Every structure is written in C-alpha cells, then in structure tokens.
Amino acid sequence: MADDDVTAPRDIRAGGCRVLAPGDPDWDGARSVFNLLIDERPAAIALPQDEADVIDAVAVARERGLRVTAQGTGHGAGSLLPLDGIMLVNTSRLTEVGIDAEARRVRVGAGVRWRDVAPRLAELGLAALHGSSPDVGIAGYSLGGGIGWLSRRHGLQCNAVRAVELVTADGRMLRVDADHEPELFWALRGGGGSFGIVTAIEFDVVPVAELAAGALFFPVERTAEVLRAWTDLLPSLPDELTTWVAVIHFPPFDEVPAEVRGRSFAIVMAAFLGPESAARDLLAPVIDLGPELDALATQSPSALGTLAMDPEQPLPYRTVSAVLDRLPPETIDEVARIAADASALTLVQFRHAGGALSRVDAEAGSLAALPGDVVMFGHGLVAGPGAEATVRARLAELASAVAPAFAGDYANLVEEPADASAFFDAATWDRLERVKADWDPDDVVVGTHHVPARARA
C-alpha cells in the first residue's frame, strides 16, 4: 500500500484511536526520535491512549494491508527496518505505573521511562535493573535485554520480567508469563518486539540496603594508564561491584559543571552494593593513581540514573558497540589514542560485564547471558555537514582496534539495521523463528532487529 493511499486521519481512524497520516499537523512530532539523524517515514502513526486503542490500531492496519511496529521513547529507532508500508504505534501515552513494594514488583505501561520509576523505588529502598540513562523507555530496554549498574549481581533486566501484556498480530490482548503461553514469554524476554505490540510489562526489583557509587576523573592524557589499572583489577572484583571506564569529551556549555566544562577525562565509574569503605578498598589500585576529582560516596539508588552522565536531549550521532571477551592489553595504547580524538568522538566506554551476566539460568528468557566480560560502546556527535564521514571512520577504527577480542553483539546497543540472527546462537534463533511463526505467521509485527516468521514446511 503506498503512502498516498493514507490521506487523512479520519480515513483510517480505528475506534477511539487517533491515527495520523503524512502531512497532518502533528505528524513530525509523532515520528521524532532520539537520534536526530534518523528520519522515520511510516505509512501512518497510531496514538493509542490505552490497550483498547492498540487493538483497534492493529485491526485497521491489517484491514489496510499495513504492518505494525511499536515505539515509545524513540531510543534505538535506527535499528528498525525501513518503515514503508508500516503503521507506527506510538505507545508513549501508555504511562500507568504501579509499585508493590512488599512484593518488590512493578508494572508499567509501554510508554514509561526509567526516570518515572527509579526515583520512586529509591524512596522505598528498592532499585530496578535499569541502564545508564533515565530517559530510556522500560519496555524496549527490557525486551532487548537490559544491562546496568546492578546487573553483575542480579543479571539482565529481561530476566527480571515476570509478565508481559501485548496485542498479538491477530488483535488479541494477552498477558503472558511463565505459566501462560510460556514459549511466547520466553521469546519476549530478550528477543525484542517482533512478537506483538507490548502495552505493559511487570518486573521484579531488588532491595538496596547500602550503595556506594560515583566517579573518579583522570585527565584524558592518562587514559592508557587508567585502562591498564582497571583491566588488571577486573578478575578480583566481586559481583556486587560494577565498574565502567569512559573517555568523555565534555562540551563547553554553561549547563556543564565548571570543573569539567570543555575538558576531556578518562573516568572510572563504580557502583557497589555495600559500604563506601569496602568499595574504596576494592578500587584501591585505581584510586592510588590519584584522580583529579573523586566523587565516590554513599548514595541513594536514584544516583545510578545519572552516574554515566548520558545526554538526555536528542542529538545527531553515530555509534559502534561490541561485546568483548576481554580488553586486550596490547590494544590499550591504540584505544587510548582513538578515544582522545574529541573532534570525532564524544564518548568511548568499556563496561565490566561478567558475574550474573555470564551465568545461564534455566528459567531465563531468550537472552540468558552475554557472550563476553567487557562491553564496548563508542559515540560520535555529527555536528554538521561533512562530519558524519569523520565520525564513522573513527568509530570503525575503534571497532577494528578491539576486533581480536570480539565475542558478539548486544542488540540494545546496535543502533543500525543488522541481521538479528547474529545476536543469538543457532538453537535460540531457531526457537525464536518458530515462536514468531506460531504467533505471527504473516509477519505483521515488525520489531527492532526483526525476527522474521519462519516459513512453514
């Protein structure tokens, strides 16, 4: 069906669900995403207010010969297939939040972001397994895996999920869990959004009695020295301690704190489920290097949302990522040289994984563990015409430098279209395709890093 066939929202209105067509006054706002380089052009955009609206949107899409995809916050949109012939179901208005502190269980609508939940949990002495940015949507993060500051102790967020509510390709509203449609539940926990339009997710959270967290700032010229000390330290660290190293080039903006404004640093970030004194003992080889700034302190769990200092406003950027079995010592000088290039890169980050992220639980979903112990992520701001080629070249150089230790990919950090089968072993991918074929044989629902329906024999 061509876009020209969709001429006005009233032509494809589904029950009470508002649907936009290209050219409508609200069109550009509804299709905007976090990465300003991504220009989404779906055939139509549904704006559901509740689950009934989602059912209506899926029904009218099928009547018009359109496929459907869901989008809440617009993070990770670059990994979607081209949206020709696809209705985008914008779930950002599904914002219900329910917290059962006694059961340590949370239920959120598909439009809820971590910033809407994490501070409330912290007041209750609880924390979720969220990632580095409070602006990220919980649904997409959870469907694709979810790694953050507590993951070495508690594992992937997708495996903390206890129920998923979704509208299937044939328009049914389901709540699935370990006892109700367990194969579909398995696929949704790590396999992404290819199996239905998710409207809500229920997940477990964890108690946090004591937390030490913060960052140690070193001048960027000391990056190689810091990376060596950090790499040597990793095998000795307990699961309760998560550390990341990031080279960050801070912009010269007034809103940036004066002590880092316009400067570049190699930063060791840490979160420890225990007292500050014990955290300092564990991190002594790094602390003994003498950081310029030391912000490690006893914290509320709410501090974990901003520990990585991720940008919260939409930007034009490109990224690269990889899961590594280690950070090879012989690559550190090269990595430090590449990361120091503030003209092309804004961030180069290495996250210590391992711990619970490397252990496979029998009850886990389709993403049970990560394939390596270090996650690399590079980010470059495309600041103007001609900048993209330079940014891509430097990111490719970074990927090449660590390629000898490449162990796999983590889908939530892959922000361009990719063959999703590469994210899973052969048996898992085979099972995901079979689940897709059972629930969506016509391949109506499109997910980021899409899982296609296997043709029936």
BELZI-V829022 format. One record per pair of residues at least 24 apart in sequence whose ideal C-beta (glycine too) atoms are under 7 Angstrom apart, sorted by sequence separation. I is the first residue (numbers start at 1). J is the second residue. If there is no record, write none. Layout:
BEGIN
I;J
I;J
END
This chain:
BEGIN
20;44
113;137
114;138
164;188
223;247
350;374
351;375
19;44
20;45
101;126
112;137
113;138
129;154
243;268
244;269
19;45
61;87
111;137
112;138
243;269
270;296
350;376
376;402
423;449
19;46
20;47
169;196
220;247
243;270
129;157
161;189
168;196
349;377
17;46
18;47
110;139
167;196
241;270
242;271
420;449
17;47
57;87
108;138
159;189
166;196
167;197
348;378
420;450
17;48
129;160
158;189
166;197
241;272
347;378
418;449
420;451
12;44
14;46
57;89
158;190
166;198
167;199
240;272
347;379
166;199
240;273
271;304
345;378
346;379
164;198
165;199
240;274
259;293
345;379
346;380
54;89
165;200
345;380
346;381
372;407
375;410
414;449
17;53
271;307
344;380
371;407
372;408
377;413
6;43
15;52
16;53
40;77
164;201
371;408
6;44
15;53
19;57
72;110
230;268
241;279
269;307
411;449
17;56
34;73
38;77
72;111
163;202
269;308
3;43
16;56
17;57
34;74
38;78
70;110
73;113
161;201
162;202
226;266
370;410
15;56
33;74
34;75
42;83
46;87
48;89
162;203
241;282
1;43
14;56
32;74
35;77
41;83
43;85
161;203
162;204
226;268
14;57
35;78
40;83
43;86
44;87
45;88
46;89
47;90
48;91
160;203
223;266
33;77
42;86
43;87
46;90
49;93
160;204
220;264
222;266
14;59
42;87
45;90
48;93
143;188
145;190
220;265
237;282
14;60
42;88
47;93
48;94
157;203
219;265
220;266
344;390
218;265
323;370
325;372
326;373
327;374
344;391
12;60
40;88
144;192
217;265
218;266
323;371
324;372
325;373
326;374
143;192
323;372
345;394
143;193
217;267
324;374
344;394
348;398
216;267
12;64
154;206
215;267
216;268
233;285
323;375
324;376
140;193
215;268
232;285
233;286
341;394
215;269
322;376
143;198
321;376
150;206
214;270
229;285
230;286
321;377
338;394
31;88
105;162
213;270
229;286
213;271
319;377
320;378
139;198
142;201
319;378
338;397
30;90
211;271
212;272
229;289
319;379
338;398
75;136
142;203
248;309
73;135
75;137
139;201
211;273
212;274
317;379
318;380
366;428
1;64
73;136
138;201
212;275
226;289
317;380
338;401
1;65
73;137
76;140
210;274
212;276
225;289
244;308
317;381
318;382
1;66
72;137
75;140
208;273
210;275
316;381
317;382
315;381
316;382
335;401
366;432
72;139
212;279
334;401
335;402
72;140
216;286
318;388
331;401
216;287
218;289
331;402
218;291
219;292
318;391
217;291
218;292
318;392
216;291
217;292
320;395
217;293
328;404
128;205
318;395
322;399
328;405
127;205
216;294
264;342
320;398
324;402
327;405
126;205
127;206
320;399
326;405
126;206
215;295
216;296
322;402
325;405
126;207
127;208
214;295
324;405
125;207
126;208
214;296
324;406
325;407
125;208
214;297
324;407
1;85
121;205
212;296
322;406
323;407
212;297
214;299
323;408
153;239
212;298
213;299
323;409
152;239
153;240
212;299
322;409
323;410
110;198
211;299
321;409
110;199
321;410
109;199
110;200
152;242
211;301
213;303
109;200
151;242
213;304
108;200
215;307
247;339
321;413
107;200
108;201
149;242
208;301
249;342
321;414
213;307
107;202
106;202
231;327
249;345
319;415
105;202
106;203
249;346
231;329
105;204
106;205
248;347
104;204
227;327
247;347
104;205
228;329
246;347
247;348
104;206
246;348
104;207
246;349
228;332
94;199
227;332
244;349
245;350
244;350
244;351
89;197
91;199
224;332
227;335
244;352
58;167
224;333
227;336
243;352
242;352
55;167
59;171
224;336
54;167
58;171
223;336
51;167
55;171
223;339
239;355
223;340
239;356
55;173
234;352
153;273
220;340
51;173
149;271
70;193
70;197
70;198
68;197
58;197
54;197
54;199
51;199
149;304
149;307
134;305
134;306
127;301
130;305
190;365
191;366
132;308
189;365
190;366
127;304
133;310
135;312
188;365
189;366
190;367
122;300
132;310
189;367
122;301
186;365
187;366
121;301
122;302
186;366
119;302
118;302
118;305
115;305
114;305
152;352
155;356
156;357
152;354
153;355
154;356
155;357
159;361
152;355
153;356
152;356
151;356
152;357
159;364
147;353
151;357
159;365
158;365
158;367
147;357
156;367
192;411
145;367
147;375
195;435
191;432
195;436
194;436
196;439
195;439
187;432
195;440
187;435
197;445
196;445
195;445
184;435
194;445
183;435
194;446
194;447
193;447
184;439
192;447
193;448
192;448
194;450
192;449
194;451
192;451
191;451
145;410
145;411
144;411
145;412
144;412
169;439
141;412
168;439
169;440
169;442
169;444
169;445
36;314
36;315
37;316
34;314
36;316
37;317
35;316
35;317
79;414
76;412
79;415
81;417
78;415
79;416
78;416
79;417
76;415
79;418
37;382
86;446
81;446
80;448
79;448
81;450
79;449
76;448
68;444
67;444
68;445
69;446
68;446
69;447
67;446
35;415
62;444
END
